[in-house]
Amino acid sequence: MERKYFDVEEIISQVEQKTRSQGGDLLIDYDSCDFSHRLVQPPIVCYLVTTKDERGNLNCAPISMGSAVWGGAPDAAWYFVMGVLGSRQTEKNLRASGECVISYYPYSLLKESHIAGLPLPPGISELEVARLTPVPSSKVSPCGIAECPNNMECRVIHRYEASGTTIFILKIVAVNVSQEIYEQDRAHPYQPGMVLADLMYEVSLNGKPERINYMRMDLKQVYRTGDELGDDSAWTGSFCSWMESEERRGRISAKEHEDILRLYERWMENPDPVGNEGTKAALSARLTELVWKE
Ligand SMILES: Cc1cc2nc3c(=O)[nH]c(=O)nc-3n(C[C@H](O)[C@H](O)[C@H](O)COP(=O)(O)O)c2cc1C
């Protein structure tokens, strides 16, 4: 299949030269060049970020760049990584206060989310203008939003500046969830959590004037990766526990299992693609055969 290659650094610098960006926003779409943001950023769920300024004024803005990240034990925690342009009030408030509440918003808040993204004067609360109802937070100062299915209370633990955007790393310290969504999720065979709240996925920004286009998730169809392959008692497991599982289910014989483990040991002793080329090729071939076997 043919592929198109793009030097994105070059494309962005050309668009930067010919387009006057508004407060750091630079639209990379087919109207401005031969590339699109959406070839990098796939449809992404959006959320409202509520912060407070130094005087105590509430601020709320829709944000799409970023996602939740789960850390492993010990000291496991939920984090949230979020990119906010330096021109935003949200960015200034997060820098100064180090706290925010992140709330995913459902389709029923299409209009309210549009209002929250309007350039209201600093200090004027988007929550009030959008007629959204504050709910108290338990560990941070900014409030959550009653109409949203969840409110994640976050504290900034790191920040990194790149191209006029601040990438914040937040620790999620408390969460409140709508009782209705919580009960639906517990009773659901796949327990997909927030997706049950009919969230919206930003798919593009186009037209004149530019506007956000969203799509919604089709909840009727679930695509599950097969139970016939992989560790039979854990999600990922280890290489050895995976191979044991494959022998148990009959995908490989005891002899094949032994051969694979011998190759695995030889490869782990010297994972050099040149010096140990033969072992690498043999192990790759055995594993390819194993995973594709009907
Ligand atoms: C759906 C949507 C997603 C957005 N995502 C981001 C984002 O990821 N980062 C960002 O800096 N601005 C984003 N914006 C733009 C800000 O929400 C917008 O400029 C807002 O007015 C900023 O408000 P503030 O200055 O009160 O923070 C987004 C807007 C919308 C409508």
The ligand as an SDF file (V2000), in Angstrom:
LIG
                    3D

 31 33  0  0  0  0  0  0  0  0999 V2000
  -13.8900   21.3300   22.3570 C   0  0  0  0  0  0  0  0  0  0  0  0
  -12.8050   22.3110   22.6710 C   0  0  0  0  0  0  0  0  0  0  0  0
  -11.5490   21.8290   22.9770 C   0  0  0  0  0  0  0  0  0  0  0  0
  -10.5110   22.7050   23.3060 C   0  0  0  0  0  0  0  0  0  0  0  0
   -9.2920   22.2080   23.6370 N   0  0  0  0  0  0  0  0  0  0  0  0
   -8.3110   23.0530   24.0320 C   0  0  0  0  0  0  0  0  0  0  0  0
   -7.0760   22.5230   24.4750 C   0  0  0  0  0  0  0  0  0  0  0  0
   -6.8590   21.3110   24.5010 O   0  0  0  0  0  0  0  0  0  0  0  0
   -6.1270   23.3920   24.8890 N   0  0  0  0  0  0  0  0  0  0  0  0
   -6.3320   24.7560   24.8750 C   0  0  0  0  0  0  0  0  0  0  0  0
   -5.4340   25.5170   25.2640 O   0  0  0  0  0  0  0  0  0  0  0  0
   -7.5050   25.2700   24.4700 N   0  0  0  0  0  0  0  0  0  0  0  0
   -8.5080   24.4590   24.0510 C   0  0  0  0  0  0  0  0  0  0  0  0
   -9.7190   24.9770   23.6530 N   0  0  0  0  0  0  0  0  0  0  0  0
   -9.9160   26.4390   23.6080 C   0  0  0  0  0  0  0  0  0  0  0  0
  -10.3150   27.0260   24.9450 C   0  0  0  0  0  0  0  0  0  0  0  0
  -11.3320   26.2930   25.5860 O   0  0  0  0  0  0  0  0  0  0  0  0
  -10.8490   28.4310   24.7090 C   0  0  0  0  0  0  0  0  0  0  0  0
   -9.8700   29.2320   24.1070 O   0  0  0  0  0  0  0  0  0  0  0  0
  -11.3320   29.0790   25.9930 C   0  0  0  0  0  0  0  0  0  0  0  0
  -11.9420   30.3110   25.7100 O   0  0  0  0  0  0  0  0  0  0  0  0
  -10.1950   29.3140   26.9700 C   0  0  0  0  0  0  0  0  0  0  0  0
  -10.7490   29.8790   28.1230 O   0  0  0  0  0  0  0  0  0  0  0  0
   -9.8730   30.5130   29.2800 P   0  0  0  0  0  0  0  0  0  0  0  0
   -9.0670   31.6300   28.6640 O   0  0  0  0  0  0  0  0  0  0  0  0
  -10.8890   30.9740   30.2650 O   0  0  0  0  0  0  0  0  0  0  0  0
   -8.9940   29.4260   29.8040 O   0  0  0  0  0  0  0  0  0  0  0  0
  -10.7580   24.1220   23.2970 C   0  0  0  0  0  0  0  0  0  0  0  0
  -12.0290   24.6010   22.9720 C   0  0  0  0  0  0  0  0  0  0  0  0
  -13.0400   23.7040   22.6610 C   0  0  0  0  0  0  0  0  0  0  0  0
  -14.4010   24.2610   22.3190 C   0  0  0  0  0  0  0  0  0  0  0  0
  1  2  1  0
  2  3  1  0
  2 30  2  0
  3  4  2  0
  4  5  1  0
  4 28  1  0
  5  6  2  0
  6  7  1  0
  6 13  1  0
  7  8  2  0
  7  9  1  0
  9 10  1  0
 10 11  2  0
 10 12  1  0
 12 13  2  0
 13 14  1  0
 14 15  1  0
 14 28  1  0
 15 16  1  0
 16 17  1  0
 16 18  1  0
 18 19  1  0
 18 20  1  0
 20 21  1  0
 20 22  1  0
 22 23  1  0
 23 24  1  0
 24 25  2  0
 24 26  1  0
 24 27  1  0
 28 29  2  0
 29 30  1  0
 30 31  1  0
M  END
$$$$
